[in-house]
Amino acid sequence: MEYPAIILDKARRLEQLLQKITAGESLDEANEAFGFSLDQRQLARWQARYEAGGCQWEALIDGRQGHPRTASSAVREWLYARKEEDEAPRAPQLAIEIKEQFGVDLSAGHINHLLRKRGLTSPPGRPYKKQPAAEEAPATPSAPGESVDNAGLFFP
């Protein structure tokens, strides 16, 4: 597996730190010299890992690298500009547009997360549907003999 250079450099520096401590240097001095802040407990864990790996610096490679960042700065800036330009598109539609334009799969939840961080989200719930203009009811009573003059007495 290919590891980034920074991960490999950290493993080599950690090996040097362990060798200095084995040679008799204090933990505080070694931490300062190699840019670490290990305590006794962490040192014991790294030492055991180093010895179990045959005293090879490769045994100290930290395999945790996180997940690749698919929402690059270009994608995020496009997303923010698109949402500021038009508030109507929701996250599923934006995910389709991002897939078409950048070839990157982003979930609707992640898009909402990014928009929420910028304060560009729509209000929660389903979007309102515009109702067609209803014909207004006539102001006159439906029956010709009815009067609404005394309606205030019963319905204040």
N, C-alpha and C positions, 0 to 999 in steps of 0.2 A: 504494500500500500504506500502511496506517495504521501508524505507528510510535508506540511509547509516548513520552510526554512526556520522559522521562529520556534517551532516545536522541537526540531532537531537541535537547535542551538541551546534551548533550555535543558534538554537531556544531557548534552555535553557539559554544560556549566554545572549541572547537578552532580554529575560524576566527579568533576574536579572538586566540588565542595565536599563530597563524601571522602575522597582521597585525602584532602587536607585535614579533615576531622580525624580520620584514621591515623594520620601522621602526628596528631597531637595538638592541632590548632583548636582554639575554642570555637564554639558554635556561633557566638556573636561576631567574632572577627571574620569567620568564613561567610556568614550571611552578608555582612557588609561588603566583603571583597567580591562576591559573585552576584549580588543584587537579589538575595532571597530574604524571606522573613520566616524561616522555619522554626518551630519550637521543638522540644525534645520528642514529643509524641510523633510529629510529622517526620522528624529525622529518623526515628526508629522504623517507621513504615517504609520510607525510601531506602534505608539501609537493607532491610529484609528483602525488598523487591530487587535491589541491585545484586545481592548475594544469590538469590534464587534464580536470577537470570544469568548466572555465570560471570558476574562482575564485568558485564558488557554494558556500555552506555545505552545500547538499544533497548535494554530492559527498563530504562527510565523514561521511555517515550510515553507521554500522556496521550492516550488514544482518543480522548474526548476533544472533538473539534467543533461540535455544534452542527447545525444543519446549514446547508448552503443558503445564502441570501438570494431569494428569487426576486424579491421586490427591490430591484436596484434603484439608485437615486433617480435615474431617468424615468423609470416606470412610476415611481412615487410622484415626481414632479408633474408628469403627464396626467396622472390620476387627479392630483389636486387642482390643476388648471382646468381639467374637464369638468370637475364637480363645481368649481367656482363659476365656470361659464354657463352651466345649465344644471340646476338642482334636480331635474326630473329623473335622470337615470338612477336606478337603484343598483345595489351591489351585484346581483346576478348579471344584469346587462353590462355593467362595467367589466366584469370578469370575462365576458365574451369579447368585448372590445380589446381588452389587454391581450387576450390570447391571439386575436387576429393581428394586432399591430406589433406586439413584441414576441409572440411565441412562448409566453410564460403562463403557466397555470397558477392562478391565485384563487383561493376559495373566497366565497362571498363573505364569510366571517372575517377573514384576514383583511379584506378590502374595507369592511366596516370598521375594523380595529384601526387601520391607517387613517381613515377619514375621521374617526372619533378623536384621534390624537390631534388633529388639526381643527376640530370643531366644525366639520363639514357634513355631519350626518343629518339625515332627515329625521323628523320626529318619529318616535316609535309607533308601531302599528301599521295597519294597511294604509296605503295612500288613499286620499279622498277621491271619489269619482265625481266628476262634474255632472250634475243632474240637468237634464234638458229643461229648457225654459217651459214651465208649466203654464197653461192658460189660466189666467187669473179668474177667480170666481166672480160673478157679477155682484156688485154691492147691493143690489136690490134683492128683496126676499124672493125665494123661488115660487111661492104661491102668491097669487095676486091679492088675496084677501088678508095676508098676514102683515102686521105692523111691528116694527122694531122700536117704536117710540118709547115704550116702557121697559125695554130690556135691561136698563140700568138698575131697575128695582130688584130684579132677581139675580142679576149677574154684575156685581159691582166691578 
